[in-house]
Amino acid sequence: MPVEPPAKAPAPELRPWRAPRVLTAAGPLAALSADDLAGYGVLAVPVAPGATPGDGGAGDAPPAVLPRPGAADAAVRYDLDLAAECAAERVSGRAGTAVRLPVRAPAGWPRALHVLGAGESTPADLRRAGAALARAAGPREDVVTTLADGTGPAGTRAVVEGFLLASWTPPAAGHRTRGDEPAGEPAGESTGGTTRGDGARRLLLVGDVAAADVEAGLAAAAATVLARDLAATPSNLKDPAWTAQRAREVAAAGRLRVDVRDAARLEREGFGGLVAVGGASASPPVLVEVTHVPRGRGARSAPHVVLVGKGITFDTGGLSLKPRESMVSMKTDMSGAAAVLAAVAGAARRDLPVRVTGLLPLAENALGASSYRPGDVVTHYGGRTTEVANTDAEGRLVLADALAYADARLAPDLVVDVATLTGAATQGLGKRHGALFTGDEELAAGLLAAGEASGERLWRMPLVEEYAELVESHVADARQVAGVPGAGAGAIVAALFLRPFAGGRRWAHLDIAGPARADGPEHEVPRGATGFGARLLLTWLEQLAGR
């Protein structure tokens, strides 16, 4: 009599994070009444570094600070000498710092007064200041701030992004047994720490702040949050089918077109790389195609951008098994796909006049009797072949299929692929920059500018033509990894391997293996999945659209 296999334990339900509500109040801080401020526990005003000599170190007088919008009004309302209090608390005005001043609140006003270091009030400084405010205020306090007053579109957007992204927490399991989340940071400057809680609080931006600029910040932050949520979800829940279902839900909410190819269809249509990589998993591979089609006049003439994101929902390395330590973070190996889905959703939310198609090749690189092997030859979509040498270099195989499909079937004007692809990129650039590869000067300039504007920076790397011979094969069109032991340049070699699959179209490759994951919190970046790439791609699409 056959024995039934044990029932699989159900995956825990995840409690989603609830984003703060962002409100605006025109006019100066002094014009607000106690009714306007009811329920708000924190008031935060910006200051900038002053010109006093000295670096604030031992033996020097603390540097003076310069008040920025709202600071003087707060000083009058709280009846304090702002310069003296800031000197006593050694406030520097450095971007990304927050200090709570020891004050007694007037009736009806927030009980806590913080001064925020705004630095030079660049978007990068303001994003850090918004993040510092979120962490210093704690996870539950409603917050009033003049930080965005008069900073313009880029500054307002940065403040909103910083506050929301530093407030984010990963999706939490419903059976989580730990107690209440910790309170906010104690008084004193802080640039680190974590914020826990539901995040269902209010942020009131006071002053000259445009609603359109707030919405731009909300859309950018929402894109990053979606990418983080997907990448942070445990892989016992997040298999290819689950991820495809989330894509369907995102598409339905954003009125996007969506098509999901299952394993049988992938095999029938010749997606050999994706089929090979996902062949050993109990969770079959899928390819998600999601498209934002602009509406209205000029929609037909809009440029068509294809974004391709690596979607390995967990990576064991296959037969080329990873060490245990290297597997711990592999639930984030689909960060490229998460960023692409988030960018397409963001384009729809912003109603950008650009046609954007996202391709998410999703697979679990598992270990089993049907694992693909070193020495196998894989036939990709369109017929190009690859000699496999390392089953832990699986990302380029699934990207190759999607790139070839984009070239053959979608006729894009621009193609950008995004992937946590190589450790070599991390060794070269660390965890604050993504590696950019392209032979197109205009495309490179646009992506680099978008990286600076969004705070998700890229560094352009060379496509060294002499290295192309490293992926030559005697049995296939190309070898998956370098055929010369110790050749190095792993990130460059991977980009050169991918380039032919784009078919000569305008193409760029972003290797985000470093910045997609963080070892600890820093400003708006959390520990773990960072969502890197979502804001970058959305900003680039906005620039293409002339926004």
URBELMO-V262235 format. One record per backbone hydrogen bond with DSSP energy under -0.5 kcal/mol. NH is the residue of the N-H (numbers start at 1). CO is the residue of the C=O. E is the energy in kcal/mol with one decimal. If there is no record, write none. Layout:
nh | co | e
NH | CO | E
NH | CO | E
This chain:
nh | co | e
4 | 2 | -0.5
15 | 172 | -4.4
16 | 14 | -0.7
18 | 198 | -2.3
19 | 17 | -0.6
21 | 201 | -2.8
23 | 21 | -0.6
23 | 203 | -3.1
25 | 205 | -2.3
31 | 28 | -1.2
32 | 29 | -1.8
37 | 33 | -1.3
38 | 35 | -1.1
40 | 37 | -2.1
41 | 142 | -1.5
42 | 142 | -1.6
43 | 112 | -2.6
44 | 144 | -2.6
45 | 114 | -2.3
46 | 69 | -0.7
47 | 116 | -2.7
48 | 66 | -2.7
49 | 93 | -0.6
50 | 64 | -2.8
56 | 61 | -0.5
60 | 57 | -2.0
66 | 48 | -3.3
68 | 46 | -2.0
71 | 68 | -2.5
74 | 70 | -2.3
75 | 71 | -2.1
76 | 72 | -2.0
77 | 73 | -2.5
78 | 74 | -2.7
79 | 76 | -0.8
80 | 75 | -2.2
82 | 80 | -1.0
85 | 81 | -2.8
86 | 82 | -2.7
87 | 83 | -2.1
88 | 84 | -2.6
89 | 85 | -2.2
90 | 87 | -1.0
91 | 86 | -2.9
96 | 117 | -1.4
97 | 94 | -1.2
99 | 115 | -2.2
101 | 99 | -0.6
101 | 113 | -2.7
103 | 101 | -1.4
105 | 103 | -0.6
109 | 106 | -2.1
112 | 41 | -1.7
113 | 101 | -0.6
114 | 43 | -3.0
115 | 99 | -2.7
116 | 45 | -2.6
117 | 97 | -2.7
118 | 47 | -2.9
118 | 116 | -0.7
119 | 93 | -2.2
121 | 118 | -2.7
126 | 122 | -2.9
127 | 123 | -2.4
128 | 124 | -1.8
129 | 125 | -2.3
130 | 126 | -2.6
131 | 127 | -1.9
132 | 128 | -2.6
133 | 129 | -2.2
134 | 130 | -1.9
135 | 131 | -2.0
136 | 132 | -2.7
137 | 133 | -2.4
138 | 134 | -0.7
143 | 202 | -2.9
144 | 42 | -2.7
145 | 204 | -2.4
146 | 44 | -1.4
149 | 146 | -1.4
150 | 208 | -1.8
151 | 148 | -2.0
155 | 151 | -0.9
156 | 152 | -2.8
157 | 153 | -2.3
158 | 154 | -2.0
159 | 155 | -2.3
160 | 156 | -2.3
161 | 157 | -2.6
162 | 158 | -2.9
163 | 159 | -2.4
164 | 160 | -2.5
165 | 161 | -2.9
166 | 162 | -1.9
167 | 163 | -1.0
168 | 164 | -1.0
172 | 15 | -1.9
174 | 13 | -2.8
176 | 173 | -1.8
185 | 135 | -1.3
196 | 194 | -0.5
201 | 199 | -2.2
203 | 21 | -2.9
204 | 143 | -3.0
205 | 23 | -2.9
205 | 203 | -0.6
206 | 145 | -2.6
206 | 204 | -0.6
207 | 25 | -2.7
209 | 207 | -1.6
214 | 210 | -1.8
215 | 211 | -2.5
216 | 212 | -1.8
217 | 213 | -1.8
218 | 214 | -2.6
219 | 215 | -2.6
220 | 216 | -2.1
221 | 217 | -2.6
222 | 218 | -2.6
223 | 219 | -1.9
224 | 220 | -1.9
225 | 221 | -2.7
226 | 222 | -2.5
227 | 223 | -2.2
228 | 224 | -2.7
229 | 225 | -3.0
230 | 226 | -2.2
231 | 227 | -2.2
232 | 228 | -2.7
233 | 229 | -0.8
233 | 230 | -0.6
237 | 234 | -1.4
238 | 234 | -2.4
239 | 237 | -1.6
243 | 239 | -2.4
244 | 240 | -2.4
245 | 241 | -2.0
246 | 242 | -2.1
247 | 243 | -2.0
248 | 244 | -2.0
249 | 245 | -2.1
250 | 246 | -2.5
251 | 247 | -2.6
252 | 248 | -2.5
253 | 249 | -2.2
254 | 250 | -1.9
255 | 251 | -0.5
255 | 252 | -0.7
256 | 251 | -2.8
257 | 291 | -2.4
259 | 289 | -2.3
261 | 259 | -0.5
261 | 287 | -2.9
262 | 260 | -0.6
266 | 262 | -2.5
267 | 263 | -2.4
268 | 264 | -2.2
269 | 265 | -2.3
270 | 266 | -0.7
270 | 267 | -0.6
271 | 266 | -2.6
272 | 270 | -1.8
272 | 379 | -0.8
275 | 271 | -2.2
276 | 272 | -2.2
277 | 273 | -2.3
278 | 274 | -2.1
279 | 275 | -0.5
279 | 276 | -0.9
281 | 278 | -1.1
284 | 282 | -0.7
286 | 362 | -2.1
287 | 261 | -1.8
288 | 360 | -2.1
289 | 259 | -2.8
290 | 358 | -2.5
291 | 257 | -2.6
292 | 356 | -3.1
293 | 291 | -0.6
294 | 292 | -0.6
299 | 296 | -1.6
302 | 299 | -1.0
305 | 303 | -0.6
305 | 355 | -3.2
306 | 414 | -2.7
307 | 305 | -0.5
307 | 357 | -3.0
308 | 416 | -2.5
309 | 359 | -2.5
310 | 418 | -2.3
311 | 361 | -1.4
312 | 333 | -1.3
313 | 311 | -1.0
313 | 363 | -1.7
314 | 363 | -0.6
316 | 314 | -0.5
316 | 365 | -2.5
318 | 365 | -0.7
319 | 372 | -0.5
320 | 317 | -1.1
321 | 319 | -1.7
322 | 316 | -2.9
326 | 323 | -0.5
327 | 323 | -0.9
327 | 324 | -1.2
328 | 324 | -0.8
328 | 325 | -0.6
330 | 327 | -2.0
332 | 329 | -2.0
333 | 330 | -1.4
335 | 332 | -1.6
337 | 310 | -2.3
338 | 334 | -2.2
339 | 335 | -2.4
340 | 336 | -2.1
341 | 337 | -2.6
342 | 338 | -2.2
343 | 339 | -2.2
344 | 340 | -2.3
345 | 341 | -2.3
346 | 342 | -2.4
347 | 343 | -2.3
348 | 344 | -1.8
349 | 345 | -2.3
350 | 346 | -2.3
351 | 348 | -0.9
352 | 347 | -2.4
354 | 352 | -1.8
355 | 303 | -2.3
356 | 292 | -2.0
356 | 354 | -0.5
357 | 305 | -2.7
358 | 290 | -3.7
359 | 307 | -3.0
360 | 288 | -2.8
360 | 358 | -0.5
361 | 309 | -0.7
361 | 359 | -0.6
362 | 286 | -2.9
362 | 360 | -0.8
363 | 311 | -2.0
365 | 314 | -2.1
365 | 363 | -0.5
366 | 364 | -1.5
371 | 368 | -1.8
375 | 388 | -3.2
376 | 373 | -1.9
378 | 376 | -0.5
378 | 386 | -2.8
380 | 378 | -0.6
380 | 384 | -3.1
383 | 380 | -2.4
386 | 378 | -2.5
387 | 478 | -2.9
388 | 376 | -3.2
388 | 386 | -0.6
393 | 390 | -1.9
397 | 394 | -0.8
398 | 394 | -1.6
399 | 395 | -2.3
400 | 396 | -1.8
401 | 397 | -1.4
402 | 398 | -1.7
403 | 399 | -3.0
404 | 400 | -2.5
405 | 401 | -2.3
406 | 402 | -2.4
407 | 403 | -2.4
408 | 404 | -2.3
409 | 405 | -2.8
410 | 405 | -0.6
410 | 406 | -1.5
411 | 406 | -0.8
413 | 304 | -2.8
414 | 304 | -1.5
415 | 506 | -2.4
416 | 306 | -2.3
417 | 508 | -2.4
418 | 308 | -2.9
419 | 510 | -2.3
421 | 419 | -1.6
425 | 422 | -0.5
426 | 422 | -0.8
427 | 423 | -2.3
428 | 424 | -1.8
429 | 425 | -2.4
430 | 426 | -2.6
432 | 429 | -0.7
434 | 457 | -2.3
435 | 511 | -2.5
436 | 459 | -2.4
437 | 509 | -2.3
441 | 439 | -0.7
444 | 440 | -2.5
445 | 441 | -2.5
446 | 442 | -2.1
447 | 443 | -2.3
448 | 444 | -2.6
449 | 445 | -2.3
450 | 446 | -2.2
451 | 447 | -2.1
452 | 448 | -2.0
453 | 449 | -2.4
454 | 450 | -2.3
455 | 451 | -1.2
456 | 451 | -0.8
457 | 455 | -0.8
459 | 434 | -2.4
461 | 436 | -3.3
464 | 462 | -1.0
465 | 463 | -0.7
467 | 464 | -1.6
468 | 465 | -1.7
469 | 466 | -0.7
470 | 467 | -2.0
471 | 468 | -1.5
472 | 469 | -1.3
478 | 385 | -0.9
479 | 471 | -3.4
480 | 387 | -2.5
483 | 470 | -2.3
485 | 483 | -0.6
487 | 484 | -1.7
493 | 489 | -2.7
494 | 490 | -2.0
495 | 491 | -1.8
496 | 492 | -2.4
497 | 493 | -2.1
498 | 494 | -1.8
499 | 495 | -2.0
500 | 496 | -0.6
501 | 498 | -1.5
502 | 498 | -0.6
502 | 499 | -1.5
503 | 500 | -1.5
504 | 499 | -0.5
505 | 502 | -1.4
507 | 505 | -0.6
508 | 415 | -1.9
509 | 437 | -2.7
510 | 417 | -2.8
511 | 435 | -2.4
511 | 509 | -0.6
512 | 419 | -2.8
512 | 510 | -0.8
516 | 512 | -1.8
517 | 514 | -1.3
518 | 528 | -1.9
522 | 525 | -2.6
523 | 191 | -1.4
525 | 522 | -2.3
528 | 518 | -3.2
530 | 516 | -1.9
531 | 516 | -0.5
534 | 531 | -1.7
537 | 533 | -2.6
538 | 534 | -2.3
539 | 535 | -2.8
540 | 536 | -2.2
541 | 537 | -2.5
542 | 538 | -2.3
543 | 539 | -2.2
544 | 540 | -2.2
545 | 541 | -1.7
546 | 543 | -1.1
547 | 542 | -3.0
